[in-house]
Amino acid sequence: MKSGPPSETDGTNSDVARLLTLETDSGQPLHRQIYEQVRKAVISDKLTEGTEMPSSRALAASLGISRNTVLQAYDQTLKILDR
């Protein structure tokens, strides 16, 4: 089952969610999928410097997942950025 169709973004919060496609039956944890897709979006310049990420509540609601899952993904992303 997929969640969130990918599309181009103009940098708004709602567009960030559109970049993410989650596979609930892939065997990979959802937080890892979010992290990997955000990372790829940054590398490919789909998410650029200054793009504001949605709040954990907003992203969780738009993807239909738990806020804790989004918090795990954001935490993992921040650890990489702090290096």
mmCIF file of the N, C-alpha and C atoms, coordinates in Angstrom:
data_MODEL
# 
_entry.id   MODEL 
# 
loop_
_atom_site.group_PDB 
_atom_site.id 
_atom_site.type_symbol 
_atom_site.label_atom_id 
_atom_site.label_alt_id 
_atom_site.label_comp_id 
_atom_site.label_asym_id 
_atom_site.label_entity_id 
_atom_site.label_seq_id 
_atom_site.pdbx_PDB_ins_code 
_atom_site.Cartn_x 
_atom_site.Cartn_y 
_atom_site.Cartn_z 
_atom_site.occupancy 
_atom_site.B_iso_or_equiv 
_atom_site.pdbx_formal_charge 
_atom_site.auth_seq_id 
_atom_site.auth_comp_id 
_atom_site.auth_asym_id 
_atom_site.auth_atom_id 
_atom_site.pdbx_PDB_model_num 
ATOM 1   N N  . MET A 1 1  ? 0.837  -1.182 0.000  1.00 0.00 ? 1  MET A N  1 
ATOM 2   C CA . MET A 1 1  ? 0.000  0.000  0.000  1.00 0.00 ? 1  MET A CA 1 
ATOM 3   C C  . MET A 1 1  ? 0.878  1.241  0.000  1.00 0.00 ? 1  MET A C  1 
ATOM 4   N N  . LYS A 1 2  ? 0.601  2.166  -0.903 1.00 0.00 ? 2  LYS A N  1 
ATOM 5   C CA . LYS A 1 2  ? 1.388  3.387  -1.018 1.00 0.00 ? 2  LYS A CA 1 
ATOM 6   C C  . LYS A 1 2  ? 0.649  4.552  -0.396 1.00 0.00 ? 2  LYS A C  1 
ATOM 7   N N  . SER A 1 3  ? 1.434  5.545  0.053  1.00 0.00 ? 3  SER A N  1 
ATOM 8   C CA . SER A 1 3  ? 0.871  6.753  0.615  1.00 0.00 ? 3  SER A CA 1 
ATOM 9   C C  . SER A 1 3  ? 1.627  7.947  0.069  1.00 0.00 ? 3  SER A C  1 
ATOM 10  N N  . GLY A 1 4  ? 0.931  8.954  -0.419 1.00 0.00 ? 4  GLY A N  1 
ATOM 11  C CA . GLY A 1 4  ? 1.572  10.179 -0.861 1.00 0.00 ? 4  GLY A CA 1 
ATOM 12  C C  . GLY A 1 4  ? 2.207  10.091 -2.222 1.00 0.00 ? 4  GLY A C  1 
ATOM 13  N N  . PRO A 1 5  ? 1.542  10.559 -3.281 1.00 0.00 ? 5  PRO A N  1 
ATOM 14  C CA . PRO A 1 5  ? 2.123  10.515 -4.617 1.00 0.00 ? 5  PRO A CA 1 
ATOM 15  C C  . PRO A 1 5  ? 3.264  11.505 -4.771 1.00 0.00 ? 5  PRO A C  1 
ATOM 16  N N  . PRO A 1 6  ? 4.369  11.098 -5.390 1.00 0.00 ? 6  PRO A N  1 
ATOM 17  C CA . PRO A 1 6  ? 5.472  12.023 -5.585 1.00 0.00 ? 6  PRO A CA 1 
ATOM 18  C C  . PRO A 1 6  ? 5.140  13.036 -6.671 1.00 0.00 ? 6  PRO A C  1 
ATOM 19  N N  . SER A 1 7  ? 5.644  14.261 -6.508 1.00 0.00 ? 7  SER A N  1 
ATOM 20  C CA . SER A 1 7  ? 5.481  15.290 -7.526 1.00 0.00 ? 7  SER A CA 1 
ATOM 21  C C  . SER A 1 7  ? 6.563  16.339 -7.327 1.00 0.00 ? 7  SER A C  1 
ATOM 22  N N  . GLU A 1 8  ? 6.644  17.262 -8.247 1.00 0.00 ? 8  GLU A N  1 
ATOM 23  C CA . GLU A 1 8  ? 7.586  18.366 -8.108 1.00 0.00 ? 8  GLU A CA 1 
ATOM 24  C C  . GLU A 1 8  ? 7.108  19.268 -6.971 1.00 0.00 ? 8  GLU A C  1 
ATOM 25  N N  . THR A 1 9  ? 8.026  20.023 -6.393 1.00 0.00 ? 9  THR A N  1 
ATOM 26  C CA . THR A 1 9  ? 7.689  20.862 -5.254 1.00 0.00 ? 9  THR A CA 1 
ATOM 27  C C  . THR A 1 9  ? 8.124  22.295 -5.481 1.00 0.00 ? 9  THR A C  1 
ATOM 28  N N  . ASP A 1 10 ? 7.385  23.240 -4.934 1.00 0.00 ? 10 ASP A N  1 
ATOM 29  C CA . ASP A 1 10 ? 7.804  24.640 -4.969 1.00 0.00 ? 10 ASP A CA 1 
ATOM 30  C C  . ASP A 1 10 ? 8.328  25.072 -3.607 1.00 0.00 ? 10 ASP A C  1 
ATOM 31  N N  . GLY A 1 11 ? 8.522  24.104 -2.706 1.00 0.00 ? 11 GLY A N  1 
ATOM 32  C CA . GLY A 1 11 ? 9.128  24.381 -1.415 1.00 0.00 ? 11 GLY A CA 1 
ATOM 33  C C  . GLY A 1 11 ? 8.155  24.634 -0.289 1.00 0.00 ? 11 GLY A C  1 
ATOM 34  N N  . THR A 1 12 ? 6.885  24.439 -0.504 1.00 0.00 ? 12 THR A N  1 
ATOM 35  C CA . THR A 1 12 ? 5.936  24.637 0.580  1.00 0.00 ? 12 THR A CA 1 
ATOM 36  C C  . THR A 1 12 ? 5.819  23.371 1.400  1.00 0.00 ? 12 THR A C  1 
ATOM 37  N N  . ASN A 1 13 ? 5.303  23.512 2.616  1.00 0.00 ? 13 ASN A N  1 
ATOM 38  C CA . ASN A 1 13 ? 5.159  22.368 3.514  1.00 0.00 ? 13 ASN A CA 1 
ATOM 39  C C  . ASN A 1 13 ? 4.375  21.231 2.888  1.00 0.00 ? 13 ASN A C  1 
ATOM 40  N N  . SER A 1 14 ? 3.258  21.536 2.254  1.00 0.00 ? 14 SER A N  1 
ATOM 41  C CA . SER A 1 14 ? 2.430  20.471 1.684  1.00 0.00 ? 14 SER A CA 1 
ATOM 42  C C  . SER A 1 14 ? 3.144  19.769 0.541  1.00 0.00 ? 14 SER A C  1 
ATOM 43  N N  . ASP A 1 15 ? 4.007  20.498 -0.167 1.00 0.00 ? 15 ASP A N  1 
ATOM 44  C CA . ASP A 1 15 ? 4.739  19.890 -1.265 1.00 0.00 ? 15 ASP A CA 1 
ATOM 45  C C  . ASP A 1 15 ? 5.785  18.892 -0.780 1.00 0.00 ? 15 ASP A C  1 
ATOM 46  N N  . VAL A 1 16 ? 6.311  19.092 0.412  1.00 0.00 ? 16 VAL A N  1 
ATOM 47  C CA . VAL A 1 16 ? 7.275  18.143 0.969  1.00 0.00 ? 16 VAL A CA 1 
ATOM 48  C C  . VAL A 1 16 ? 6.604  16.777 1.113  1.00 0.00 ? 16 VAL A C  1 
ATOM 49  N N  . ALA A 1 17 ? 5.393  16.756 1.611  1.00 0.00 ? 17 ALA A N  1 
ATOM 50  C CA . ALA A 1 17 ? 4.670  15.490 1.783  1.00 0.00 ? 17 ALA A CA 1 
ATOM 51  C C  . ALA A 1 17 ? 4.439  14.807 0.434  1.00 0.00 ? 17 ALA A C  1 
ATOM 52  N N  . ARG A 1 18 ? 4.241  15.588 -0.620 1.00 0.00 ? 18 ARG A N  1 
ATOM 53  C CA . ARG A 1 18 ? 4.014  15.011 -1.946 1.00 0.00 ? 18 ARG A CA 1 
ATOM 54  C C  . ARG A 1 18 ? 5.257  14.316 -2.510 1.00 0.00 ? 18 ARG A C  1 
ATOM 55  N N  . LEU A 1 19 ? 6.410  14.634 -1.977 1.00 0.00 ? 19 LEU A N  1 
ATOM 56  C CA . LEU A 1 19 ? 7.650  13.984 -2.415 1.00 0.00 ? 19 LEU A CA 1 
ATOM 57  C C  . LEU A 1 19 ? 7.780  12.574 -1.855 1.00 0.00 ? 19 LEU A C  1 
ATOM 58  N N  . LEU A 1 20 ? 6.988  12.257 -0.857 1.00 0.00 ? 20 LEU A N  1 
ATOM 59  C CA . LEU A 1 20 ? 7.140  10.995 -0.142 1.00 0.00 ? 20 LEU A CA 1 
ATOM 60  C C  . LEU A 1 20 ? 6.124  9.959  -0.591 1.00 0.00 ? 20 LEU A C  1 
ATOM 61  N N  . THR A 1 21 ? 6.615  8.763  -0.847 1.00 0.00 ? 21 THR A N  1 
ATOM 62  C CA . THR A 1 21 ? 5.759  7.627  -1.161 1.00 0.00 ? 21 THR A CA 1 
ATOM 63  C C  . THR A 1 21 ? 6.134  6.506  -0.207 1.00 0.00 ? 21 THR A C  1 
ATOM 64  N N  . LEU A 1 22 ? 5.209  6.125  0.648  1.00 0.00 ? 22 LEU A N  1 
ATOM 65  C CA . LEU A 1 22 ? 5.493  5.102  1.646  1.00 0.00 ? 22 LEU A CA 1 
ATOM 66  C C  . LEU A 1 22 ? 4.891  3.770  1.234  1.00 0.00 ? 22 LEU A C  1 
ATOM 67  N N  . GLU A 1 23 ? 5.682  2.736  1.379  1.00 0.00 ? 23 GLU A N  1 
ATOM 68  C CA . GLU A 1 23 ? 5.251  1.363  1.084  1.00 0.00 ? 23 GLU A CA 1 
ATOM 69  C C  . GLU A 1 23 ? 5.069  0.644  2.418  1.00 0.00 ? 23 GLU A C  1 
ATOM 70  N N  . THR A 1 24 ? 3.827  0.479  2.840  1.00 0.00 ? 24 THR A N  1 
ATOM 71  C CA . THR A 1 24 ? 3.583  -0.132 4.145  1.00 0.00 ? 24 THR A CA 1 
ATOM 72  C C  . THR A 1 24 ? 3.897  -1.621 4.175  1.00 0.00 ? 24 THR A C  1 
ATOM 73  N N  . ASP A 1 25 ? 3.967  -2.242 3.008  1.00 0.00 ? 25 ASP A N  1 
ATOM 74  C CA . ASP A 1 25 ? 4.252  -3.680 2.957  1.00 0.00 ? 25 ASP A CA 1 
ATOM 75  C C  . ASP A 1 25 ? 5.646  -3.998 2.421  1.00 0.00 ? 25 ASP A C  1 
ATOM 76  N N  . SER A 1 26 ? 6.548  -3.008 2.458  1.00 0.00 ? 26 SER A N  1 
ATOM 77  C CA . SER A 1 26 ? 7.891  -3.209 1.892  1.00 0.00 ? 26 SER A CA 1 
ATOM 78  C C  . SER A 1 26 ? 8.841  -3.931 2.837  1.00 0.00 ? 26 SER A C  1 
ATOM 79  N N  . GLY A 1 27 ? 8.524  -3.954 4.124  1.00 0.00 ? 27 GLY A N  1 
ATOM 80  C CA . GLY A 1 27 ? 9.440  -4.553 5.089  1.00 0.00 ? 27 GLY A CA 1 
ATOM 81  C C  . GLY A 1 27 ? 10.409 -3.530 5.667  1.00 0.00 ? 27 GLY A C  1 
ATOM 82  N N  . GLN A 1 28 ? 10.523 -2.363 5.035  1.00 0.00 ? 28 GLN A N  1 
ATOM 83  C CA . GLN A 1 28 ? 11.391 -1.300 5.551  1.00 0.00 ? 28 GLN A CA 1 
ATOM 84  C C  . GLN A 1 28 ? 10.546 -0.392 6.452  1.00 0.00 ? 28 GLN A C  1 
ATOM 85  N N  . PRO A 1 29 ? 11.054 -0.059 7.643  1.00 0.00 ? 29 PRO A N  1 
ATOM 86  C CA . PRO A 1 29 ? 10.280 0.799  8.549  1.00 0.00 ? 29 PRO A CA 1 
ATOM 87  C C  . PRO A 1 29 ? 9.911  2.125  7.881  1.00 0.00 ? 29 PRO A C  1 
ATOM 88  N N  . LEU A 1 30 ? 8.733  2.623  8.210  1.00 0.00 ? 30 LEU A N  1 
ATOM 89  C CA . LEU A 1 30 ? 8.256  3.861  7.601  1.00 0.00 ? 30 LEU A CA 1 
ATOM 90  C C  . LEU A 1 30 ? 9.179  5.039  7.896  1.00 0.00 ? 30 LEU A C  1 
ATOM 91  N N  . HIS A 1 31 ? 9.710  5.109  9.124  1.00 0.00 ? 31 HIS A N  1 
ATOM 92  C CA . HIS A 1 31 ? 10.594 6.231  9.445  1.00 0.00 ? 31 HIS A CA 1 
ATOM 93  C C  . HIS A 1 31 ? 11.852 6.199  8.585  1.00 0.00 ? 31 HIS A C  1 
ATOM 94  N N  . ARG A 1 32 ? 12.326 5.013  8.270  1.00 0.00 ? 32 ARG A N  1 
ATOM 95  C CA . ARG A 1 32 ? 13.508 4.882  7.412  1.00 0.00 ? 32 ARG A CA 1 
ATOM 96  C C  . ARG A 1 32 ? 13.172 5.292  5.976  1.00 0.00 ? 32 ARG A C  1 
ATOM 97  N N  . GLN A 1 33 ? 11.982 4.944  5.516  1.00 0.00 ? 33 GLN A N  1 
ATOM 98  C CA . GLN A 1 33 ? 11.552 5.342  4.179  1.00 0.00 ? 33 GLN A CA 1 
ATOM 99  C C  . GLN A 1 33 ? 11.486 6.868  4.061  1.00 0.00 ? 33 GLN A C  1 
ATOM 100 N N  . ILE A 1 34 ? 10.929 7.506  5.082  1.00 0.00 ? 34 ILE A N  1 
ATOM 101 C CA . ILE A 1 34 ? 10.846 8.969  5.079  1.00 0.00 ? 34 ILE A CA 1 
ATOM 102 C C  . ILE A 1 34 ? 12.245 9.561  5.046  1.00 0.00 ? 34 ILE A C  1 
ATOM 103 N N  . TYR A 1 35 ? 13.105 9.093  5.927  1.00 0.00 ? 35 TYR A N  1 
ATOM 104 C CA . TYR A 1 35 ? 14.486 9.589  5.982  1.00 0.00 ? 35 TYR A CA 1 
ATOM 105 C C  . TYR A 1 35 ? 15.175 9.442  4.626  1.00 0.00 ? 35 TYR A C  1 
ATOM 106 N N  . GLU A 1 36 ? 15.106 8.258  4.039  1.00 0.00 ? 36 GLU A N  1 
ATOM 107 C CA . GLU A 1 36 ? 15.779 8.002  2.767  1.00 0.00 ? 36 GLU A CA 1 
ATOM 108 C C  . GLU A 1 36 ? 15.242 8.899  1.659  1.00 0.00 ? 36 GLU A C  1 
ATOM 109 N N  . GLN A 1 37 ? 13.936 9.092  1.629  1.00 0.00 ? 37 GLN A N  1 
ATOM 110 C CA . GLN A 1 37 ? 13.341 9.907  0.573  1.00 0.00 ? 37 GLN A CA 1 
ATOM 111 C C  . GLN A 1 37 ? 13.641 11.391 0.759  1.00 0.00 ? 37 GLN A C  1 
ATOM 112 N N  . VAL A 1 38 ? 13.671 11.864 1.992  1.00 0.00 ? 38 VAL A N  1 
ATOM 113 C CA . VAL A 1 38 ? 14.056 13.252 2.247  1.00 0.00 ? 38 VAL A CA 1 
ATOM 114 C C  . VAL A 1 38 ? 15.518 13.448 1.856  1.00 0.00 ? 38 VAL A C  1 
ATOM 115 N N  . ARG A 1 39 ? 16.360 12.504 2.220  1.00 0.00 ? 39 ARG A N  1 
ATOM 116 C CA . ARG A 1 39 ? 17.784 12.572 1.876  1.00 0.00 ? 39 ARG A CA 1 
ATOM 117 C C  . ARG A 1 39 ? 17.979 12.632 0.357  1.00 0.00 ? 39 ARG A C  1 
ATOM 118 N N  . LYS A 1 40 ? 17.287 11.763 -0.376 1.00 0.00 ? 40 LYS A N  1 
ATOM 119 C CA . LYS A 1 40 ? 17.389 11.756 -1.838 1.00 0.00 ? 40 LYS A CA 1 
ATOM 120 C C  . LYS A 1 40 ? 16.868 13.059 -2.441 1.00 0.00 ? 40 LYS A C  1 
ATOM 121 N N  . ALA A 1 41 ? 15.808 13.608 -1.852 1.00 0.00 ? 41 ALA A N  1 
ATOM 122 C CA . ALA A 1 41 ? 15.251 14.869 -2.349 1.00 0.00 ? 41 ALA A CA 1 
ATOM 123 C C  . ALA A 1 41 ? 16.237 16.021 -2.158 1.00 0.00 ? 41 ALA A C  1 
ATOM 124 N N  . VAL A 1 42 ? 16.976 15.999 -1.065 1.00 0.00 ? 42 VAL A N  1 
ATOM 125 C CA . VAL A 1 42 ? 17.988 17.030 -0.820 1.00 0.00 ? 42 VAL A CA 1 
ATOM 126 C C  . VAL A 1 42 ? 19.136 16.870 -1.818 1.00 0.00 ? 42 VAL A C  1 
ATOM 127 N N  . ILE A 1 43 ? 19.604 15.650 -1.980 1.00 0.00 ? 43 ILE A N  1 
ATOM 128 C CA . ILE A 1 43 ? 20.721 15.394 -2.903 1.00 0.00 ? 43 ILE A CA 1 
ATOM 129 C C  . ILE A 1 43 ? 20.359 15.780 -4.332 1.00 0.00 ? 43 ILE A C  1 
ATOM 130 N N  . SER A 1 44 ? 19.117 15.525 -4.732 1.00 0.00 ? 44 SER A N  1 
ATOM 131 C CA . SER A 1 44 ? 18.687 15.808 -6.105 1.00 0.00 ? 44 SER A CA 1 
ATOM 132 C C  . SER A 1 44 ? 18.143 17.233 -6.274 1.00 0.00 ? 44 SER A C  1 
ATOM 133 N N  . ASP A 1 45 ? 18.264 18.056 -5.247 1.00 0.00 ? 45 ASP A N  1 
ATOM 134 C CA . ASP A 1 45 ? 17.793 19.450 -5.258 1.00 0.00 ? 45 ASP A CA 1 
ATOM 135 C C  . ASP A 1 45 ? 16.285 19.607 -5.407 1.00 0.00 ? 45 ASP A C  1 
ATOM 136 N N  . LYS A 1 46 ? 15.530 18.569 -5.102 1.00 0.00 ? 46 LYS A N  1 
ATOM 137 C CA . LYS A 1 46 ? 14.076 18.730 -5.047 1.00 0.00 ? 46 LYS A CA 1 
ATOM 138 C C  . LYS A 1 46 ? 13.686 19.456 -3.768 1.00 0.00 ? 46 LYS A C  1 
ATOM 139 N N  . LEU A 1 47 ? 14.506 19.297 -2.738 1.00 0.00 ? 47 LEU A N  1 
ATOM 140 C CA . LEU A 1 47 ? 14.397 20.078 -1.511 1.00 0.00 ? 47 LEU A CA 1 
ATOM 141 C C  . LEU A 1 47 ? 15.667 20.900 -1.422 1.00 0.00 ? 47 LEU A C  1 
ATOM 142 N N  . THR A 1 48 ? 15.519 22.200 -1.412 1.00 0.00 ? 48 THR A N  1 
ATOM 143 C CA . THR A 1 48 ? 16.685 23.070 -1.407 1.00 0.00 ? 48 THR A CA 1 
ATOM 144 C C  . THR A 1 48 ? 16.841 23.763 -0.062 1.00 0.00 ? 48 THR A C  1 
ATOM 145 N N  . GLU A 1 49 ? 17.995 24.375 0.123  1.00 0.00 ? 49 GLU A N  1 
ATOM 146 C CA . GLU A 1 49 ? 18.258 25.098 1.353  1.00 0.00 ? 49 GLU A CA 1 
ATOM 147 C C  . GLU A 1 49 ? 17.171 26.139 1.559  1.00 0.00 ? 49 GLU A C  1 
ATOM 148 N N  . GLY A 1 50 ? 16.673 26.204 2.771  1.00 0.00 ? 50 GLY A N  1 
ATOM 149 C CA . GLY A 1 50 ? 15.621 27.154 3.096  1.00 0.00 ? 50 GLY A CA 1 
ATOM 150 C C  . GLY A 1 50 ? 14.223 26.578 2.998  1.00 0.00 ? 50 GLY A C  1 
ATOM 151 N N  . THR A 1 51 ? 14.098 25.379 2.425  1.00 0.00 ? 51 THR A N  1 
ATOM 152 C CA . THR A 1 51 ? 12.786 24.749 2.368  1.00 0.00 ? 51 THR A CA 1 
ATOM 153 C C  . THR A 1 51 ? 12.353 24.407 3.784  1.00 0.00 ? 51 THR A C  1 
ATOM 154 N N  . GLU A 1 52 ? 11.188 24.858 4.154  1.00 0.00 ? 52 GLU A N  1 
ATOM 155 C CA . GLU A 1 52 ? 10.675 24.587 5.495  1.00 0.00 ? 52 GLU A CA 1 
ATOM 156 C C  . GLU A 1 52 ? 9.973  23.237 5.507  1.00 0.00 ? 52 GLU A C  1 
ATOM 157 N N  . MET A 1 53 ? 10.415 22.374 6.397  1.00 0.00 ? 53 MET A N  1 
ATOM 158 C CA . MET A 1 53 ? 9.780  21.077 6.544  1.00 0.00 ? 53 MET A CA 1 
ATOM 159 C C  . MET A 1 53 ? 8.473  21.245 7.321  1.00 0.00 ? 53 MET A C  1 
ATOM 160 N N  . PRO A 1 54 ? 7.479  20.429 6.995  1.00 0.00 ? 54 PRO A N  1 
ATOM 161 C CA . PRO A 1 54 ? 6.224  20.510 7.746  1.00 0.00 ? 54 PRO A CA 1 
ATOM 162 C C  . PRO A 1 54 ? 6.422  20.047 9.184  1.00 0.00 ? 54 PRO A C  1 
ATOM 163 N N  . SER A 1 55 ? 5.546  20.481 10.046 1.00 0.00 ? 55 SER A N  1 
ATOM 164 C CA . SER A 1 55 ? 5.603  20.006 11.432 1.00 0.00 ? 55 SER A CA 1 
ATOM 165 C C  . SER A 1 55 ? 5.383  18.496 11.438 1.00 0.00 ? 55 SER A C  1 
ATOM 166 N N  . SER A 1 56 ? 5.824  17.860 12.493 1.00 0.00 ? 56 SER A N  1 
ATOM 167 C CA . SER A 1 56 ? 5.647  16.408 12.580 1.00 0.00 ? 56 SER A CA 1 
ATOM 168 C C  . SER A 1 56 ? 4.168  16.044 12.573 1.00 0.00 ? 56 SER A C  1 
ATOM 169 N N  . ARG A 1 57 ? 3.349  16.851 13.207 1.00 0.00 ? 57 ARG A N  1 
ATOM 170 C CA . ARG A 1 57 ? 1.901  16.581 13.211 1.00 0.00 ? 57 ARG A CA 1 
ATOM 171 C C  . ARG A 1 57 ? 1.306  16.717 11.815 1.00 0.00 ? 57 ARG A C  1 
ATOM 172 N N  . ALA A 1 58 ? 1.699  17.767 11.098 1.00 0.00 ? 58 ALA A N  1 
ATOM 173 C CA . ALA A 1 58 ? 1.154  18.001 9.756  1.00 0.00 ? 58 ALA A CA 1 
ATOM 174 C C  . ALA A 1 58 ? 1.577  16.902 8.792  1.00 0.00 ? 58 ALA A C  1 
ATOM 175 N N  . LEU A 1 59 ? 2.855  16.509 8.839  1.00 0.00 ? 59 LEU A N  1 
ATOM 176 C CA . LEU A 1 59 ? 3.330  15.464 7.937  1.00 0.00 ? 59 LEU A CA 1 
ATOM 177 C C  . LEU A 1 59 ? 2.673  14.131 8.268  1.00 0.00 ? 59 LEU A C  1 
ATOM 178 N N  . ALA A 1 60 ? 2.573  13.818 9.548  1.00 0.00 ? 60 ALA A N  1 
ATOM 179 C CA . ALA A 1 60 ? 1.933  12.566 9.956  1.00 0.00 ? 60 ALA A CA 1 
ATOM 180 C C  . ALA A 1 60 ? 0.481  12.531 9.471  1.00 0.00 ? 60 ALA A C  1 
ATOM 181 N N  . ALA A 1 61 ? -0.229 13.637 9.620  1.00 0.00 ? 61 ALA A N  1 
ATOM 182 C CA . ALA A 1 61 ? -1.625 13.691 9.189  1.00 0.00 ? 61 ALA A CA 1 
ATOM 183 C C  . ALA A 1 61 ? -1.741 13.542 7.674  1.00 0.00 ? 61 ALA A C  1 
ATOM 184 N N  . SER A 1 62 ? -0.862 14.210 6.929  1.00 0.00 ? 62 SER A N  1 
ATOM 185 C CA . SER A 1 62 ? -0.962 14.138 5.467  1.00 0.00 ? 62 SER A CA 1 
ATOM 186 C C  . SER A 1 62 ? -0.589 12.760 4.931  1.00 0.00 ? 62 SER A C  1 
ATOM 187 N N  . LEU A 1 63 ? 0.275  12.033 5.652  1.00 0.00 ? 63 LEU A N  1 
ATOM 188 C CA . LEU A 1 63 ? 0.673  10.690 5.225  1.00 0.00 ? 63 LEU A CA 1 
ATOM 189 C C  . LEU A 1 63 ? -0.194 9.599  5.857  1.00 0.00 ? 63 LEU A C  1 
ATOM 190 N N  . GLY A 1 64 ? -0.988 9.971  6.852  1.00 0.00 ? 64 GLY A N  1 
ATOM 191 C CA . GLY A 1 64 ? -1.838 8.994  7.525  1.00 0.00 ? 64 GLY A CA 1 
ATOM 192 C C  . GLY A 1 64 ? -1.068 8.017  8.385  1.00 0.00 ? 64 GLY A C  1 
ATOM 193 N N  . ILE A 1 65 ? -0.012 8.538  9.037  1.00 0.00 ? 65 ILE A N  1 
ATOM 194 C CA . ILE A 1 65 ? 0.826  7.692  9.897  1.00 0.00 ? 65 ILE A CA 1 
ATOM 195 C C  . ILE A 1 65 ? 0.960  8.330  11.267 1.00 0.00 ? 65 ILE A C  1 
ATOM 196 N N  . SER A 1 66 ? 1.606  7.620  12.183 1.00 0.00 ? 66 SER A N  1 
ATOM 197 C CA . SER A 1 66 ? 1.817  8.101  13.540 1.00 0.00 ? 66 SER A CA 1 
ATOM 198 C C  . SER A 1 66 ? 2.823  9.257  13.569 1.00 0.00 ? 66 SER A C  1 
ATOM 199 N N  . ARG A 1 67 ? 2.564  10.223 14.432 1.00 0.00 ? 67 ARG A N  1 
ATOM 200 C CA . ARG A 1 67 ? 3.506  11.329 14.616 1.00 0.00 ? 67 ARG A CA 1 
ATOM 201 C C  . ARG A 1 67 ? 4.864  10.815 15.094 1.00 0.00 ? 67 ARG A C  1 
ATOM 202 N N  . ASN A 1 68 ? 4.861  9.776  15.921 1.00 0.00 ? 68 ASN A N  1 
ATOM 203 C CA . ASN A 1 68 ? 6.128  9.218  16.406 1.00 0.00 ? 68 ASN A CA 1 
ATOM 204 C C  . ASN A 1 68 ? 6.996  8.713  15.261 1.00 0.00 ? 68 ASN A C  1 
ATOM 205 N N  . THR A 1 69 ? 6.381  8.190  14.224 1.00 0.00 ? 69 THR A N  1 
ATOM 206 C CA . THR A 1 69 ? 7.130  7.722  13.050 1.00 0.00 ? 69 THR A CA 1 
ATOM 207 C C  . THR A 1 69 ? 7.835  8.891  12.384 1.00 0.00 ? 69 THR A C  1 
ATOM 208 N N  . VAL A 1 70 ? 7.140  9.997  12.231 1.00 0.00 ? 70 VAL A N  1 
ATOM 209 C CA . VAL A 1 70 ? 7.733  11.197 11.630 1.00 0.00 ? 70 VAL A CA 1 
ATOM 210 C C  . VAL A 1 70 ? 8.839  11.740 12.534 1.00 0.00 ? 70 VAL A C  1 
ATOM 211 N N  . LEU A 1 71 ? 8.609  11.741 13.836 1.00 0.00 ? 71 LEU A N  1 
ATOM 212 C CA . LEU A 1 71 ? 9.631  12.215 14.770 1.00 0.00 ? 71 LEU A CA 1 
ATOM 213 C C  . LEU A 1 71 ? 10.906 11.379 14.666 1.00 0.00 ? 71 LEU A C  1 
ATOM 214 N N  . GLN A 1 72 ? 10.764 10.065 14.510 1.00 0.00 ? 72 GLN A N  1 
ATOM 215 C CA . GLN A 1 72 ? 11.936 9.201  14.340 1.00 0.00 ? 72 GLN A CA 1 
ATOM 216 C C  . GLN A 1 72 ? 12.693 9.572  13.065 1.00 0.00 ? 72 GLN A C  1 
ATOM 217 N N  . ALA A 1 73 ? 11.965 9.803  11.988 1.00 0.00 ? 73 ALA A N  1 
ATOM 218 C CA . ALA A 1 73 ? 12.598 10.167 10.712 1.00 0.00 ? 73 ALA A CA 1 
ATOM 219 C C  . ALA A 1 73 ? 13.307 11.510 10.826 1.00 0.00 ? 73 ALA A C  1 
ATOM 220 N N  . TYR A 1 74 ? 12.654 12.491 11.430 1.00 0.00 ? 74 TYR A N  1 
ATOM 221 C CA . TYR A 1 74 ? 13.267 13.808 11.594 1.00 0.00 ? 74 TYR A CA 1 
ATOM 222 C C  . TYR A 1 74 ? 14.500 13.724 12.482 1.00 0.00 ? 74 TYR A C  1 
ATOM 223 N N  . ASP A 1 75 ? 14.419 12.925 13.548 1.00 0.00 ? 75 ASP A N  1 
ATOM 224 C CA . ASP A 1 75 ? 15.566 12.766 14.438 1.00 0.00 ? 75 ASP A CA 1 
ATOM 225 C C  . ASP A 1 75 ? 16.755 12.169 13.685 1.00 0.00 ? 75 ASP A C  1 
ATOM 226 N N  . GLN A 1 76 ? 16.492 11.160 12.883 1.00 0.00 ? 76 GLN A N  1 
ATOM 227 C CA . GLN A 1 76 ? 17.550 10.525 12.102 1.00 0.00 ? 76 GLN A CA 1 
ATOM 228 C C  . GLN A 1 76 ? 18.154 11.523 11.112 1.00 0.00 ? 76 GLN A C  1 
ATOM 229 N N  . THR A 1 77 ? 17.324 12.331 10.491 1.00 0.00 ? 77 THR A N  1 
ATOM 230 C CA . THR A 1 77 ? 17.791 13.333 9.535  1.00 0.00 ? 77 THR A CA 1 
ATOM 231 C C  . THR A 1 77 ? 18.657 14.380 10.233 1.00 0.00 ? 77 THR A C  1 
ATOM 232 N N  . LEU A 1 78 ? 18.230 14.817 11.396 1.00 0.00 ? 78 LEU A N  1 
ATOM 233 C CA . LEU A 1 78 ? 19.000 15.819 12.129 1.00 0.00 ? 78 LEU A CA 1 
ATOM 234 C C  . LEU A 1 78 ? 20.359 15.301 12.578 1.00 0.00 ? 78 LEU A C  1 
ATOM 235 N N  . LYS A 1 79 ? 20.446 14.035 12.910 1.00 0.00 ? 79 LYS A N  1 
ATOM 236 C CA . LYS A 1 79 ? 21.731 13.444 13.303 1.00 0.00 ? 79 LYS A CA 1 
ATOM 237 C C  . LYS A 1 79 ? 22.732 13.515 12.157 1.00 0.00 ? 79 LYS A C  1 
ATOM 238 N N  . ILE A 1 80 ? 22.266 13.291 10.947 1.00 0.00 ? 80 ILE A N  1 
ATOM 239 C CA . ILE A 1 80 ? 23.137 13.374 9.768  1.00 0.00 ? 80 ILE A CA 1 
ATOM 240 C C  . ILE A 1 80 ? 23.574 14.812 9.531  1.00 0.00 ? 80 ILE A C  1 
ATOM 241 N N  . LEU A 1 81 ? 22.666 15.758 9.706  1.00 0.00 ? 81 LEU A N  1 
ATOM 242 C CA . LEU A 1 81 ? 22.981 17.167 9.474  1.00 0.00 ? 81 LEU A CA 1 
ATOM 243 C C  . LEU A 1 81 ? 23.950 17.721 10.499 1.00 0.00 ? 81 LEU A C  1 
ATOM 244 N N  . ASP A 1 82 ? 23.951 17.132 11.691 1.00 0.00 ? 82 ASP A N  1 
ATOM 245 C CA . ASP A 1 82 ? 24.834 17.613 12.757 1.00 0.00 ? 82 ASP A CA 1 
ATOM 246 C C  . ASP A 1 82 ? 26.271 17.166 12.588 1.00 0.00 ? 82 ASP A C  1 
ATOM 247 N N  . ARG A 1 83 ? 26.525 16.279 11.649 1.00 0.00 ? 83 ARG A N  1 
ATOM 248 C CA . ARG A 1 83 ? 27.902 15.790 11.456 1.00 0.00 ? 83 ARG A CA 1 
ATOM 249 C C  . ARG A 1 83 ? 28.818 16.839 10.900 1.00 0.00 ? 83 ARG A C  1 
# 
